[in-house]
Amino acid sequence: MPSSKMLKIVAVLGLLLVVSADNEMLAPPSAAVVSQEDKLSKVVLPKMENNGLLQSVDASKCLDKKIYKDQDTLLKVKEEKDYLCAFIAFQANKDVEDGVGLYTSRDESTDRYKIFKETVKMVNDINSQNLSYTTEVNKFADMTEAERAQRLGFGPIPGSPGGAKLGSSGGLGSSGGFGSGFGSPPGDNAGPPSGGRGRGRGLGMGAPPRQAH
């Protein structure tokens, strides 16, 4: 089992940017245009004490990956509605074959949202200090520290023999079925750390929400 100190290190390690030799952004592979409906189908909204907040967020303005990928834009995320919008964008742009995957319930989305918020706060805190390196929101952003450690080679993958299960080490509890979302609940990229400060790559609505059951 990884030590708690190692888990803390891994929490940052997985979020470090991959930078090219000339500090230019590495171009992602070309991909087909994804419709708003397809993006919405990936999103499951978290439970929130203030239901009015969910209704106040304009889904059509929470589609752009730039909301959480662009450092300057991410630094503007300060209020709850900003975090929610970034979380929506993060889900909408998920790679279904990478990372945690798409959420299967509103309970899971609620727990992942809490982790995502803490990740954004940590990323913004580091990037606002003008250090020799930068961090980013990527596929590790909604993972527990144990899950990050496992995917970076410090332990077994969740679900495998001896692997940590969601619910341990600050992880997720069991979910009780689907909740409110934007589609049928059915997922981002980062690379090894690199020295130097620069721009790098890593990793994320339109229609009204639906009720998932």
C-alpha positions in Angstrom: 0.0 0.0 0.0 1.4 3.4 -0.9 2.1 5.7 2.1 0.0 8.8 2.7 3.0 10.9 1.9 3.5 9.1 -1.4 -0.2 9.5 -2.2 0.1 13.3 -1.6 3.1 13.4 -4.0 1.2 11.4 -6.6 -1.8 13.8 -6.3 0.4 16.5 -7.8 2.5 14.3 -10.0 -0.4 13.2 -12.2 -1.4 16.8 -12.8 2.0 18.1 -14.1 1.9 19.4 -17.6 3.7 17.6 -20.5 5.7 20.3 -22.2 7.5 20.2 -25.5 11.2 21.2 -26.0 10.2 24.6 -27.2 7.4 25.1 -24.7 4.8 25.0 -27.4 1.5 23.2 -26.8 1.6 19.7 -28.1 -1.1 19.3 -30.7 -3.7 16.6 -29.8 -4.6 14.1 -32.5 -7.4 15.1 -34.8 -10.9 14.0 -33.7 -14.4 14.1 -35.1 -16.6 17.0 -34.1 -18.8 15.9 -31.2 -22.3 17.3 -31.0 -23.8 19.0 -28.0 -26.2 16.1 -27.6 -23.4 13.6 -27.5 -21.6 15.7 -24.9 -24.8 16.0 -22.8 -25.2 12.3 -22.8 -22.0 12.0 -20.9 -23.0 14.3 -18.1 -24.5 13.3 -14.7 -25.2 16.2 -12.4 -24.0 16.0 -8.7 -26.4 16.4 -5.8 -26.2 19.9 -4.3 -27.8 21.5 -1.3 -28.8 24.5 -3.4 -30.9 23.1 -6.2 -31.4 26.6 -7.5 -27.7 26.6 -8.3 -28.1 23.7 -10.7 -30.8 25.5 -12.5 -28.9 28.8 -12.6 -26.0 27.3 -14.6 -26.4 27.8 -18.3 -25.5 24.4 -19.8 -24.9 25.9 -23.3 -22.0 27.9 -21.8 -20.4 24.8 -20.1 -19.3 22.8 -23.2 -15.9 24.3 -24.0 -12.9 22.3 -22.9 -11.1 25.6 -22.4 -13.1 26.2 -19.3 -10.9 23.7 -17.4 -7.9 23.3 -19.8 -6.9 26.9 -20.2 -4.9 28.1 -17.2 -6.0 31.7 -17.3 -9.7 30.7 -17.7 -9.4 28.1 -14.9 -7.9 30.8 -12.5 -11.3 32.6 -12.8 -13.1 29.6 -11.3 -13.8 30.8 -7.8 -17.5 30.5 -7.1 -19.6 27.3 -6.8 -21.3 27.9 -10.1 -17.9 28.2 -11.8 -16.8 24.9 -10.3 -20.0 23.3 -11.4 -19.7 24.6 -15.0 -16.1 23.4 -15.1 -17.2 20.0 -13.8 -19.9 19.8 -16.5 -17.3 20.6 -19.2 -14.9 18.0 -17.7 -17.6 15.3 -18.0 -18.8 16.4 -21.4 -15.3 16.1 -22.9 -14.4 12.8 -21.2 -12.6 10.1 -23.2 -14.8 7.1 -22.5 -11.8 4.8 -22.9 -9.5 6.6 -20.5 -9.5 7.8 -16.9 -12.3 7.0 -14.5 -14.9 6.7 -17.2 -18.4 8.1 -17.3 -20.3 8.2 -14.1 -23.0 5.6 -13.5 -25.1 7.5 -10.9 -25.7 10.8 -9.3 -24.2 9.6 -6.1 -20.9 8.9 -7.9 -21.0 12.3 -9.6 -21.5 14.0 -6.3 -18.4 12.3 -4.8 -16.3 12.9 -8.0 -17.4 16.6 -8.0 -15.9 17.0 -4.5 -12.6 15.5 -5.7 -12.7 17.6 -8.9 -13.2 20.8 -6.9 -10.2 20.1 -4.6 -8.1 19.3 -7.7 -9.0 22.6 -9.4 -8.2 24.5 -6.2 -4.8 22.8 -6.0 -4.0 23.4 -9.7 -4.9 27.1 -9.4 -2.9 27.5 -6.2 0.2 26.0 -7.8 -0.2 27.8 -11.1 -0.7 31.2 -9.5 2.7 31.0 -7.8 4.7 31.4 -11.0 6.8 28.3 -10.2 9.2 26.5 -12.6 6.4 24.1 -13.4 2.7 24.1 -13.9 -0.1 21.7 -13.3 -3.4 21.0 -15.2 -6.8 19.5 -14.9 -6.6 16.2 -16.7 -7.8 12.6 -16.5 -6.6 12.4 -12.9 -8.7 15.3 -11.7 -11.7 13.3 -10.5 -9.6 10.3 -9.1 -8.9 9.6 -5.5 -5.3 9.8 -4.4 -5.2 6.0 -4.3 -6.6 5.7 -7.8 -4.0 8.2 -9.1 -1.2 6.2 -7.4 -2.5 3.0 -9.0 -2.7 4.4 -12.5 0.8 5.8 -12.1 2.2 2.4 -11.3 2.3 2.6 -7.5 -0.3 -0.1 -6.9 -3.0 -2.3 -8.6 -5.8 -0.9 -10.6 -9.2 -0.5 -8.8 -11.3 -3.6 -9.3 -8.3 -5.9 -9.8 -7.2 -8.4 -7.1 -5.8 -6.4 -4.2 -6.9 -3.1 -5.8 -8.4 -0.2 -3.8 -12.1 0.0 -4.2 -14.1 3.3 -4.5 -14.9 4.3 -1.0 -11.4 3.8 0.5 -8.7 6.4 1.1 -11.1 9.3 0.6 -12.7 7.4 -2.3 -16.3 7.0 -3.3 -19.1 5.2 -1.5 -21.6 3.0 -3.0 -24.1 4.5 -5.4 -27.9 4.1 -5.2 -28.9 4.3 -8.9 -29.0 7.0 -11.4 -29.8 10.6 -10.5 -30.4 13.8 -12.5 -28.1 14.1 -15.5 -28.0 15.2 -19.1 -28.1 11.8 -20.8 -27.9 8.1 -20.2 -25.1 7.6 -17.7 -22.9 5.0 -19.3 -13.4 8.6 -19.5 -9.0 12.4 -20.1 -5.1 12.6 -21.0 -2.0 13.4 -19.1 1.6 12.4 -19.4 4.7 12.1 -17.3 6.0 15.1 -15.5 8.5 17.5 -17.2 10.6 20.3 -15.9 10.3 23.8 -17.1 7.3 26.1 -17.2 5.3 26.2 -20.4 2.1 25.3 -22.0 1.2 21.6 -22.3 -1.4 19.1 -23.0 -3.6 17.0 -20.7 -7.3 16.7 -20.7 -13.5 18.1 -19.4 -24.0 20.6 -22.7 -26.5 22.4 -24.6 -29.9 20.8 -23.9 -32.0 20.8 -20.8 -31.2 18.2 -18.1 -33.0 14.9 -18.0 -33.9 12.7 -15.1 -31.9 9.5 -14.8 -33.4 6.5 -13.0 
